[in-house]
Amino acid sequence: MKLSLKRIFKKFLYILGILLVGIIVMYFIPLTPSPELVELGKESQKAYSDYTKNDSLIVLVDYNYPVFMKRFWVYNLKTEKVVLNTHVSHSWKSGLVFATEFSNIPGSNLSSTGIIRISEKYHGLYGPSLRLDGLEKENDKIRERAIVMHPLVDFRLYGITIPSELAFYSFGCFALDTEDLDNIRNWCHDGTLMVVVD
């Protein structure tokens, strides 16, 4: 019986080790946005051109990827190249690994999807940030809900403090690495389109 439990425990540790190595590898692997997402971005840029001032860059977010993968891109529409690929948070209430629940209801603390305008710079509770405006019925309360782009911060989940370097969760906001957000603030403020899909 002891031998059997020992074998089971060893197999469990082996599988856990493989999973952890896989997650660590995926954490560092750069991704490219899918051709479908790029095409949607181009179409959205044309459809919402009255709301944008930046016709060369677009931000793409794909919540089909898990929280630990680089699922946020700044994409140059002129050169058709990725300018920046990084991690982005989703609401912990939307799902722990994959974001699967979304809302436009104030107080829901869920993530949002759809076509979004990156608006003005400001300095908020978590530091230098960007305000956002939802351009569709499914996300038109983003500003009212105070869904913004802000730096990653330490996050408390079930009484455990997760350091900012690993805290890819929020209360619905798009939280990013501070250095990456600084670049995004410089490139994308006041009129760049963001397309968020799930």
Buried (B, 14 or more C-beta within 10 A) or exposed (E): EEEEEEEEEEEEEEEEEEEEEEEEEBBEEEBEBEEEBBEBBBEBBEEBEEBBEBBEBBBBBBBEBBBBBBBBBBBBBEEEEBBBBBBBBBBBBBBEEBBEBBBBEEEBBBBBBBBBBBBEBEEBEBEBBBBBBBBBEBBBBBBEBBBBBBBBBEBEEEEEEBEBEBBBBBBBBBBBBBEBBBBBBEBBBBBBBBBBBB
